[in-house]
Amino acid sequence: MSRFLIFISAWLLAVPSPACELLVKAVDAVHSEPGKDARGSYKRGMVVVAMPDGHQWGARESLPTFVVIKLPGITVAKAIKYIAPQLDATTNTVRRRLWQIQVADIPLAARNKLLTTGSLTIGPTGDYTWVQFRNFIKNLETGLTETNNL
Amino acid sequence: MRIAAIALMLLGAATVSAVTTVTTTIKPAGQGGDYTTLSAWEAGQQADLPALDEIRVGSIDGDWSAGPDTAAVTIDGWTTDATRYIEIRTTTAARHPGKWDATKYVLSQSGAVAPITISESYVKCIGIQFYCATGRPINGQNAVMFFGDKLICKTLSANLGSRFTSGELRNCAFIGSGSETSAAVLLNTAAVTLNVYNCTIYGAVIGFAETQGTMNLSNCLYQSGGVASPDGYNSISGTCVNNCSDIASDAPGTNPQTGTITFTDAANGDFGLVAGVAIANGADLSATFTDDLAGLTRTVPWDIGARKYVAAAPAVTQFEDVFERP
């Protein structure tokens, strides 16, 4: 039994915990043409890329243009849904992203932390739990907030 | 008008002194770049370039041997024109050596999503490798005036090739899947012109094809690589000179060449010329450009295809052999 426990412990220590980081646009880009603005412009709260935990972001992948949402316990594969575009019935892109974090609706203390430090951690020991945070992630096609667990 | 637009874009800011060129870098994580993916660069640099009077350059640099850039890119939402445009280029460190090289920068997708979708006009891409397992390596749409130089595109099993609108391709190589139902280089936009110079397509069922618009082809090389039912040049209506195919009566236009070309290592994406009719049978396009896919300077007589012919070095005469001769 003790050898089994030692083996399991070693295995658990060796296997990395799933975790990812989302690079999120912190400011709106605006195009004067409405259709192109919707289709092409990144808006505040849209996820640009998802990377594994510990990703060393570039010098400009930070405020004022970007913030980082850290999701310990969530794999990149699960978070990748938030970088999908909104498509029409003929699979043409109508909006840059289907999902958008409603930054303005995040409680003030968390919003201030996000916009001053450039980062929030979402998880059991983070700034918010996933169940709390998903209330601020909106499906732009349906208008509904995220209800799924990742 | 469009010829003038391409010319202005190729000349760059040098001819319009007020334009500022803003260059930011894309490097792998931990190597000190401004961005770690081309996708983040595009998101961070979106702007109205004529209003700012800028050319914005994404300079891809660094050591990419640890793996490709796997964040798909869509270029859209900008405002550009012929003298205030988007340029994405690799530096020497990140650029392929004239053949497919997975240790250099590759924009890669493992599924059917195109690694790059170009929905913005006036975009230049130079020295970039694109890989898409089951979809288009380059997806051009809703845009005009794309300029591609020294690009290498590769698929695994895609039935779609790269799609372009108007503009120019030069010194590019396209490695087909052998499963194409659409061309490796496709023009399907009405009332536009795509000029294609010294590009090589290998192993694609359909090579160059035009369903709408006008494709002009010079010094282009199609080799079927043994695929079933090959068609190197499909419905081409533009001006074609000195193109080559391994299929009889396939290469269109003036001075077509037919024959099987021996490449350095086609199976691994090295289309250096070793033997065949592509050597020394190209038209001299030095009024337009002077280099090849590997950055070598072309000399007269020009060759057909993306790579300039480089003769093998002669065998070294052994010092002892000279003195042993009577």
Interface residues (C-beta under 8 A of the other chain):
Chain A: L23 K25 A29 H31 S32 K36 D37 R39 G40 S41 Y42 V48 V49 M51 H55 Q56 W57 G58 A59 R60 E61 T65 F66 P85 T93 R96
Chain B: T24 T25 I26 K27 A29 G30 G32 G33 D34 Y35 T36 T37 S39 A40 A43 G44 Q46 A47 D48 A71 T74 D76 G77 W78 T79 S119 E120
